[in-house]
Amino acid sequence: MGVSKQSSGNLKTRVNICLNKLSDRDTLSMATNELEGIARALPSDDFVPFLNCLSTTDSSEKSPVRRQCVRVLSILSAAHGDELSPHVSRMISAVLRRLRDQDSAVRTACVDAISSITTHVTQTPFSVILKPLVDALFQEQDSNAQMGVALCVSAAVDAARGVDVSELRKLLPRVLKLIKKDCFKAKPSLLVLTGSIVNTCCVKNKSLLSSLVYTAVEFLSSEDWAARKAAADVLEKAAATADKDLAAEFKGSCVAALESRRFDKVKVTRETMNQALERWRDVPDVLEEVTSPKGSSCSCSCSSSGYSPVLVSKSCSADRGLVTPQFRKVTPTKSSVSSCSSTGRSHKSIVRSDQEKKPCTSKPNMPELRRNFRSRVVPFNFNSDDLDVGYGDSIHEKLGTQTEFEDLSLICDQLLQIENQQSTLLDILQKFIGSSQKGMNSLEKRVEGLEKVVDEMSQDLAIPGTWNYM
């Protein structure tokens, strides 16, 4: 016991001497190296007195002393790792006491310390590190402390390995509510924390994603460039990690908002917005199921009814509004009158066999077919050779042209869309040219007015009577 007390007393003396040397510029570097060497070679029994010495420094000390006391915690956790697991709470409390510091370098050292503790002390559950930081996040009223706590939580989330995703998903709605309150001043830091949470856990809830996107889009027009940059970063991470089906529903609004703000005056913010815009453009669009009952009835009737090529061409063209070539009309001869009844029987047997096969689920009957396509079925006179070769070939040829017609209709629709877009662009260009011409005309009138005023003033100055009067 006496030896341990003596060693701890010697340790406190050495640490206090180093802290005193940190206050002087001449001995700053030497004291820094000595204190870091003590932290790296520190035995496990001396962790508590060493941390107590670091925690006793207050705000009355100079900035290098306060900064180095927090920086030593990073070196200590990197050197000893899991041996510091029982002392993590003490280290977190030491960091939280420094978050109200006015010096930004001290707060940056606090963020680095939290990141180092989370990275190297892996045996401690992540909730032990996260809970005191989150409690401070929702309780602090000082702007510096709010900024530091938000960045510390973000650093802990980024550096953690085994993160409880469900816990972060519960934290995200609370953060989004907090960012809308006026009492929280450090909006950019809280947006950085939001981006870290989104990057870690996939947002699968539609209402949560909607609130996230709405909040980020709202801060794209903020006066603070850091808030605009953080909001764009949140949108980029949301597009990368969110469920693709949900992200596709918000693609249009996000792309429009980012395009309107892509020419930001701050270079870093502008680059972040362009990256987020490219990420959202890569999100696949919503797949819309196009149902065409007319096309389906046409294909069913064309493929399964077994009617003549003339009837097929009329029905398909009526549905799609396309002009099809006319087929050669077949006229029955005199000898075909006697075989008309047999031909009708053979045609009916073909229709029955096609109905028994039932290739399509919905097949219209004959009256509906005549009413829809407005065509008249004419009995044809063909023999078995025509049935085997000519009639079948004509149907297959017609089915081939039907697919070509579908491709042509799609190409026509795309061409119409391109024409509409070109017309809108031309209208916008004409409006811009008209407004610029009006501006030039008004500018010319103002210049002419100024020239007239200058001429009058020069004439008045040139008259000698005016000088004598003055």
C-alpha positions as CSV (number, residue, x, y, z in Angstrom):
1,M,0.0,0.0,0.0
2,G,2.8,2.4,0.9
3,V,4.6,1.7,-2.4
4,S,1.4,2.3,-4.4
5,K,0.7,5.5,-2.6
6,Q,4.3,6.7,-3.2
7,S,4.1,5.8,-6.9
8,S,0.8,7.6,-7.3
9,G,2.2,10.6,-5.5
10,N,5.2,10.7,-7.7
11,L,2.9,10.4,-10.8
12,K,0.7,13.3,-9.7
13,T,3.9,15.4,-9.1
14,R,5.2,14.6,-12.6
15,V,1.8,15.3,-14.3
16,N,1.4,18.6,-12.4
17,I,4.9,19.7,-13.4
18,C,4.1,18.9,-17.1
19,L,0.8,20.8,-16.9
20,N,2.6,23.8,-15.5
21,K,5.2,23.6,-18.3
22,L,2.3,23.6,-20.9
23,S,1.5,27.2,-19.9
24,D,4.8,28.5,-21.1
25,R,5.5,28.7,-24.8
26,D,9.2,27.8,-24.3
27,T,8.5,24.5,-22.6
28,L,5.3,23.7,-24.4
29,S,6.7,21.1,-26.8
30,M,8.9,19.5,-24.2
31,A,6.0,19.1,-21.7
32,T,3.7,17.8,-24.4
33,N,6.1,15.0,-25.3
34,E,6.7,14.2,-21.7
35,L,3.0,14.0,-20.8
36,E,2.3,11.8,-23.9
37,G,5.2,9.5,-22.9
38,I,3.7,9.1,-19.4
39,A,0.3,8.2,-20.9
40,R,1.8,5.6,-23.2
41,A,3.9,3.9,-20.5
42,L,1.2,4.2,-17.7
43,P,0.5,0.9,-15.8
44,S,-3.1,-0.1,-15.2
45,D,-2.9,0.7,-11.5
46,D,-2.2,4.3,-12.2
47,F,-5.1,5.0,-14.5
48,V,-7.3,6.5,-11.8
49,P,-4.8,9.0,-10.4
50,F,-3.8,10.0,-13.9
51,L,-7.3,10.7,-14.9
52,N,-7.9,12.6,-11.7
53,C,-5.0,14.8,-12.5
54,L,-6.4,15.6,-16.0
55,S,-9.9,16.2,-14.6
56,T,-8.7,18.8,-12.0
57,T,-7.8,21.4,-14.6
58,D,-10.5,24.1,-15.0
59,S,-11.3,26.9,-17.4
60,S,-8.9,29.2,-15.6
61,E,-6.0,27.3,-17.2
62,K,-4.6,28.5,-20.5
63,S,-5.9,27.0,-23.8
64,P,-2.8,24.7,-24.5
65,V,-3.3,23.1,-21.0
66,R,-7.0,22.5,-21.6
67,R,-6.4,21.2,-25.1
68,Q,-3.6,18.9,-24.1
69,C,-5.5,17.4,-21.2
70,V,-8.2,16.2,-23.6
71,R,-5.7,15.2,-26.2
72,V,-3.9,12.9,-23.8
73,L,-7.2,10.9,-23.4
74,S,-7.0,10.0,-27.1
75,I,-3.4,8.8,-26.7
76,L,-4.2,6.9,-23.6
77,S,-7.1,5.0,-25.2
78,A,-5.0,4.3,-28.3
79,A,-2.1,2.9,-26.2
80,H,-4.0,0.8,-23.7
81,G,-7.2,-0.1,-25.5
82,D,-9.5,-2.5,-23.7
83,E,-7.6,-2.1,-20.4
84,L,-9.5,1.2,-20.0
85,S,-12.9,-0.5,-20.1
86,P,-13.7,0.1,-16.4
87,H,-12.7,3.8,-16.7
88,V,-14.7,4.7,-19.9
89,S,-17.4,6.5,-17.9
90,R,-14.8,8.6,-16.1
91,M,-13.2,9.5,-19.4
92,I,-16.5,10.4,-21.0
93,S,-17.4,12.7,-18.1
94,A,-13.9,14.4,-18.4
95,V,-14.7,15.1,-22.1
96,L,-18.2,16.4,-21.3
97,R,-16.7,19.0,-18.9
98,R,-14.6,20.5,-21.7
99,L,-17.4,20.9,-24.2
100,R,-18.4,24.3,-22.9
101,D,-14.9,25.7,-23.7
102,Q,-14.8,28.8,-25.8
103,D,-11.8,27.6,-27.8
104,S,-12.7,25.5,-30.8
105,A,-9.4,23.6,-30.7
106,V,-10.4,22.2,-27.3
107,R,-13.8,21.1,-28.6
108,T,-12.1,19.5,-31.6
109,A,-9.8,17.6,-29.2
110,C,-13.0,16.4,-27.4
111,V,-14.4,15.0,-30.6
112,D,-11.1,13.2,-31.4
113,A,-11.0,11.8,-27.9
114,I,-14.5,10.3,-28.2
115,S,-13.6,8.8,-31.6
116,S,-10.4,7.3,-30.2
117,I,-12.3,5.8,-27.2
118,T,-15.0,4.3,-29.3
119,T,-12.4,2.9,-31.8
120,H,-9.9,1.3,-29.4
121,V,-12.0,0.4,-26.3
122,T,-14.1,-2.3,-28.0
123,Q,-15.1,-4.4,-25.0
124,T,-17.3,-1.6,-23.6
125,P,-20.8,-1.7,-25.0
126,F,-21.6,1.1,-27.3
127,S,-24.6,2.2,-25.3
128,V,-22.2,3.0,-22.4
129,I,-20.5,5.6,-24.6
130,L,-23.7,6.8,-26.4
131,K,-26.0,7.3,-23.4
132,P,-24.3,10.1,-21.6
133,L,-23.6,11.9,-24.8
134,V,-27.2,11.7,-26.0
135,D,-28.4,12.9,-22.5
136,A,-26.1,15.9,-22.8
137,L,-27.3,16.5,-26.4
138,F,-30.9,17.0,-25.2
139,Q,-30.1,18.9,-22.0
140,E,-27.4,21.4,-23.0
141,Q,-28.4,25.0,-23.6
142,D,-25.0,26.5,-24.3
143,S,-24.3,26.8,-28.0
144,N,-20.7,25.7,-27.8
145,A,-21.7,22.7,-25.7
146,Q,-24.5,21.8,-28.2
147,M,-22.0,22.0,-31.1
148,G,-19.5,19.9,-29.3
149,V,-21.9,17.2,-28.1
150,A,-23.5,16.8,-31.5
151,L,-20.1,16.4,-33.2
152,C,-19.0,13.9,-30.4
153,V,-22.1,11.7,-31.0
154,S,-21.5,11.8,-34.7
155,A,-17.8,10.8,-34.2
156,A,-18.9,8.0,-31.9
157,V,-21.4,6.7,-34.4
158,D,-18.9,6.8,-37.2
159,A,-16.2,5.1,-35.2
160,A,-18.3,2.4,-33.6
161,R,-18.1,-1.2,-34.9
162,G,-21.0,-3.0,-33.3
163,V,-23.7,-0.4,-33.5
164,D,-27.3,-1.2,-32.4
165,V,-29.2,-0.2,-35.5
166,S,-32.6,-0.3,-33.8
167,E,-31.3,2.1,-31.2
168,L,-30.1,4.6,-33.8
169,R,-33.4,4.3,-35.7
170,K,-35.1,5.3,-32.5
171,L,-32.7,8.2,-32.0
172,L,-33.2,9.6,-35.5
173,P,-36.8,10.9,-35.1
174,R,-35.7,12.6,-31.8
175,V,-32.8,14.3,-33.6
176,L,-35.1,15.5,-36.4
177,K,-37.5,17.0,-33.8
178,L,-34.7,18.7,-32.0
179,I,-33.3,20.3,-35.1
180,K,-36.6,22.1,-35.6
181,K,-36.5,23.7,-32.2
182,D,-35.2,27.2,-31.7
183,C,-33.5,26.4,-28.4
184,F,-30.9,24.3,-30.3
185,K,-28.5,26.8,-31.9
186,A,-25.9,24.5,-33.5
187,K,-28.0,23.4,-36.5
188,P,-25.0,22.4,-38.8
189,S,-23.6,20.1,-36.1
190,L,-26.9,18.4,-35.6
191,L,-27.2,17.9,-39.4
192,V,-23.8,16.3,-39.4
193,L,-25.1,13.9,-36.7
194,T,-28.1,13.2,-38.8
195,G,-25.9,12.2,-41.7
196,S,-23.9,9.9,-39.6
197,I,-27.0,8.1,-38.3
198,V,-28.4,7.8,-41.8
199,N,-25.1,6.5,-43.1
200,T,-25.1,3.8,-40.4
201,C,-28.7,2.5,-40.5
202,C,-30.8,2.0,-43.5
203,V,-34.1,4.1,-43.4
204,K,-36.9,1.7,-44.3
205,N,-39.8,3.7,-42.9
206,K,-41.6,5.9,-45.4
207,S,-42.7,8.5,-42.9
208,L,-39.3,8.8,-41.3
209,L,-37.6,9.1,-44.8
210,S,-40.2,11.8,-45.7
211,S,-39.4,13.8,-42.5
212,L,-35.7,13.4,-43.2
213,V,-35.9,14.6,-46.8
214,Y,-38.2,17.5,-45.9
215,T,-35.8,18.7,-43.1
216,A,-32.7,18.4,-45.3
217,V,-34.4,20.2,-48.3
218,E,-35.5,23.0,-45.9
219,F,-32.0,23.6,-44.7
220,L,-30.6,23.8,-48.3
221,S,-31.8,27.4,-48.3
222,S,-30.3,28.3,-45.0
223,E,-28.1,31.4,-44.6
224,D,-25.4,29.4,-42.9
225,W,-23.2,27.7,-45.5
226,A,-22.2,25.0,-43.1
227,A,-25.9,24.1,-42.6
228,R,-26.4,24.0,-46.4
229,K,-23.4,21.7,-46.8
230,A,-24.5,19.4,-44.0
231,A,-28.1,19.2,-45.5
232,A,-26.7,18.3,-48.9
233,D,-24.5,15.6,-47.3
234,V,-27.6,14.2,-45.5
235,L,-29.5,14.0,-48.8
236,E,-26.5,12.2,-50.4
237,K,-26.3,9.6,-47.7
238,A,-30.1,9.1,-47.7
239,A,-30.0,8.4,-51.5
240,A,-27.1,5.9,-50.9
241,T,-28.5,4.0,-48.0
242,A,-32.3,4.3,-48.1
243,D,-34.5,1.6,-49.6
244,K,-34.5,2.1,-53.3
245,D,-38.3,1.7,-53.6
246,L,-38.8,4.4,-51.0
247,A,-36.1,6.7,-52.4
248,A,-37.6,6.6,-55.9
249,E,-40.7,8.3,-54.5
250,F,-38.7,11.3,-53.3
251,K,-36.4,11.5,-56.3
252,G,-38.2,14.3,-58.1
253,S,-38.4,16.7,-55.2
254,C,-34.8,16.1,-54.1
255,V,-33.4,16.6,-57.7
256,A,-35.4,19.7,-58.1
257,A,-34.2,21.2,-54.8
258,L,-30.6,20.3,-55.4
259,E,-30.7,21.7,-59.0
260,S,-32.0,25.0,-57.7
261,R,-29.2,25.3,-55.2
262,R,-26.3,23.7,-57.1
263,F,-24.6,27.0,-57.9
264,D,-23.9,27.9,-54.3
265,K,-21.4,30.7,-53.6
266,V,-19.3,28.6,-51.3
267,K,-17.1,26.1,-53.2
268,V,-17.3,23.3,-50.6
269,T,-21.1,23.5,-50.4
270,R,-21.4,23.6,-54.1
271,E,-19.3,20.5,-54.6
272,T,-21.3,18.6,-51.9
273,M,-24.6,19.6,-53.6
274,N,-23.4,18.4,-57.0
275,Q,-22.3,15.1,-55.5
276,A,-25.7,14.7,-53.8
277,L,-27.5,15.6,-57.1
278,E,-25.5,13.0,-59.0
279,R,-26.4,10.4,-56.3
280,W,-30.1,11.2,-56.5
281,R,-30.0,11.1,-60.3
282,D,-28.7,7.5,-60.1
283,V,-31.7,6.4,-58.1
284,P,-34.0,4.3,-60.3
285,D,-37.4,5.8,-61.1
286,V,-40.7,4.3,-59.9
287,L,-41.8,1.4,-62.0
288,E,-45.3,2.0,-63.3
289,E,-47.3,-0.9,-64.4
290,V,-48.9,0.1,-67.7
291,T,-52.2,-1.8,-68.3
292,S,-53.6,-1.8,-71.8
293,P,-56.9,-3.8,-72.0
294,K,-57.3,-3.0,-75.6
295,G,-53.9,-4.3,-76.5
296,S,-54.4,-7.4,-74.5
297,S,-57.7,-8.2,-76.1
298,C,-56.1,-7.5,-79.5
299,S,-53.3,-9.9,-78.9
300,C,-55.6,-12.5,-77.5
301,S,-57.9,-12.2,-80.5
302,C,-55.1,-12.1,-82.9
303,S,-53.3,-15.1,-81.5
304,S,-56.1,-17.4,-80.5
305,S,-59.2,-16.7,-82.6
306,G,-57.7,-17.9,-85.9
307,Y,-59.4,-15.2,-88.1
308,S,-58.2,-13.9,-91.4
309,P,-55.2,-11.5,-91.8
310,V,-57.6,-8.7,-92.9
311,L,-59.4,-8.8,-89.6
312,V,-56.2,-9.0,-87.6
313,S,-54.8,-5.9,-89.3
314,K,-58.0,-3.9,-88.7
315,S,-58.2,-4.7,-85.0
316,C,-54.5,-4.0,-84.2
317,S,-54.5,-0.7,-86.1
318,A,-57.7,0.4,-84.4
319,D,-56.2,-0.1,-81.0
320,R,-52.9,1.7,-81.7
321,G,-54.0,4.2,-84.2
322,L,-51.5,3.0,-86.8
323,V,-51.9,2.8,-90.6
324,T,-51.3,-0.8,-91.8
325,P,-50.9,-1.9,-95.4
326,Q,-54.0,-3.3,-97.0
327,F,-53.9,-7.0,-97.8
328,R,-55.1,-8.5,-101.0
329,K,-58.8,-9.2,-101.0
330,V,-59.8,-12.8,-101.6
331,T,-62.9,-13.3,-103.6
332,P,-64.6,-16.7,-103.8
333,T,-65.1,-18.4,-107.2
334,K,-68.1,-20.1,-108.6
335,S,-66.8,-23.5,-107.6
336,S,-66.5,-22.3,-104.0
337,V,-70.2,-22.1,-103.5
338,S,-70.6,-25.9,-103.2
339,S,-67.7,-26.1,-100.8
340,C,-68.8,-23.1,-98.7
341,S,-70.6,-25.3,-96.1
342,S,-67.6,-27.6,-95.7
343,T,-65.3,-24.6,-95.4
344,G,-67.6,-23.2,-92.7
345,R,-67.5,-26.5,-90.8
346,S,-63.7,-26.7,-91.0
347,H,-63.4,-23.1,-89.8
348,K,-65.7,-23.8,-86.9
349,S,-63.7,-26.8,-86.0
350,I,-60.5,-24.7,-86.0
351,V,-62.2,-22.2,-83.7
352,R,-63.3,-24.9,-81.3
353,S,-59.9,-26.4,-81.1
354,D,-58.4,-23.0,-80.4
355,Q,-61.0,-22.4,-77.7
356,E,-60.2,-25.8,-76.1
357,K,-56.5,-24.8,-75.9
358,K,-57.3,-21.5,-74.3
359,P,-54.0,-19.7,-74.7
360,C,-55.5,-16.4,-73.2
361,T,-57.5,-16.0,-70.1
362,S,-59.9,-13.4,-71.5
363,K,-61.2,-14.2,-75.0
364,P,-64.2,-12.1,-76.4
365,N,-67.0,-13.9,-78.1
366,M,-68.0,-13.3,-81.7
367,P,-70.7,-10.6,-81.2
368,E,-68.3,-8.5,-79.0
369,L,-65.5,-9.0,-81.5
370,R,-67.7,-7.7,-84.4
371,R,-68.9,-4.8,-82.3
372,N,-65.4,-3.8,-81.1
373,F,-63.5,-4.1,-84.4
374,R,-66.4,-3.2,-86.7
375,S,-65.3,-5.8,-89.2
376,R,-67.2,-8.5,-91.1
377,V,-66.1,-12.1,-91.1
378,V,-66.0,-13.4,-94.7
379,P,-65.7,-17.1,-95.2
380,F,-62.7,-18.1,-97.2
381,N,-62.3,-20.9,-99.6
382,F,-59.1,-22.7,-98.9
383,N,-58.0,-26.3,-99.1
384,S,-55.8,-28.2,-96.7
385,D,-52.6,-27.0,-98.4
386,D,-53.6,-23.4,-97.9
387,L,-54.4,-24.1,-94.3
388,D,-51.0,-25.7,-93.7
389,V,-48.9,-23.2,-95.6
390,G,-50.4,-19.9,-96.7
391,Y,-52.8,-19.2,-93.9
392,G,-50.4,-20.1,-91.1
393,D,-47.6,-18.1,-92.8
394,S,-49.8,-15.0,-93.1
395,I,-50.7,-15.2,-89.4
396,H,-47.1,-15.5,-88.4
397,E,-46.1,-12.7,-90.7
398,K,-48.8,-10.5,-89.1
399,L,-47.8,-11.3,-85.6
400,G,-44.2,-10.2,-86.5
401,T,-45.5,-6.9,-87.9
402,Q,-47.6,-6.5,-84.7
403,T,-44.4,-6.4,-82.6
404,E,-42.9,-3.9,-85.0
405,F,-45.9,-1.7,-84.6
406,E,-45.5,-1.8,-80.8
407,D,-41.9,-0.7,-81.2
408,L,-42.9,2.1,-83.5
409,S,-45.5,3.3,-81.1
410,L,-42.9,3.5,-78.3
411,I,-40.5,5.4,-80.6
412,C,-43.3,7.8,-81.5
413,D,-44.1,8.5,-77.9
414,Q,-40.4,9.2,-77.1
415,L,-40.2,11.6,-80.1
416,L,-43.3,13.5,-78.9
417,Q,-41.7,13.8,-75.4
418,I,-38.5,15.2,-77.0
419,E,-40.5,17.7,-79.1
420,N,-42.4,18.9,-76.0
421,Q,-39.2,19.4,-74.1
422,Q,-37.6,21.3,-76.9
423,S,-40.7,23.5,-77.2
424,T,-40.6,24.3,-73.5
425,L,-36.9,25.1,-73.7
426,L,-37.5,27.4,-76.7
427,D,-40.2,29.2,-74.7
428,I,-37.9,29.7,-71.7
429,L,-35.2,31.0,-74.1
430,Q,-37.5,33.5,-75.7
431,K,-38.7,34.8,-72.4
432,F,-35.1,35.2,-71.2
433,I,-34.1,37.0,-74.5
434,G,-37.2,39.3,-74.1
435,S,-36.4,40.2,-70.5
436,S,-32.7,40.8,-71.4
437,Q,-33.8,43.1,-74.2
438,K,-36.0,45.1,-71.9
439,G,-33.2,45.4,-69.4
440,M,-30.8,46.7,-72.1
441,N,-33.4,49.2,-73.3
442,S,-34.0,50.6,-69.8
443,L,-30.2,50.8,-69.3
444,E,-29.8,52.7,-72.5
445,K,-32.5,55.2,-71.5
446,R,-30.8,55.7,-68.1
447,V,-27.5,56.3,-69.8
448,E,-29.0,58.8,-72.2
449,G,-30.6,60.6,-69.2
450,L,-27.3,60.8,-67.4
451,E,-25.6,62.2,-70.5
452,K,-28.2,64.9,-70.8
453,V,-27.7,65.8,-67.2
454,V,-23.9,65.9,-67.6
455,D,-24.2,68.1,-70.7
456,E,-26.5,70.6,-68.9
457,M,-24.1,70.7,-65.9
458,S,-21.2,71.4,-68.2
459,Q,-23.1,74.1,-70.0
460,D,-24.0,75.7,-66.7
461,L,-20.4,75.6,-65.6
462,A,-19.2,77.1,-68.8
463,I,-21.4,80.3,-68.4
464,P,-19.2,83.1,-66.7
465,G,-22.2,84.8,-65.1
466,T,-22.8,81.8,-62.9
467,W,-19.3,81.9,-61.5
468,N,-19.6,85.6,-60.7
469,Y,-22.8,85.0,-59.0
470,M,-21.4,82.3,-56.9
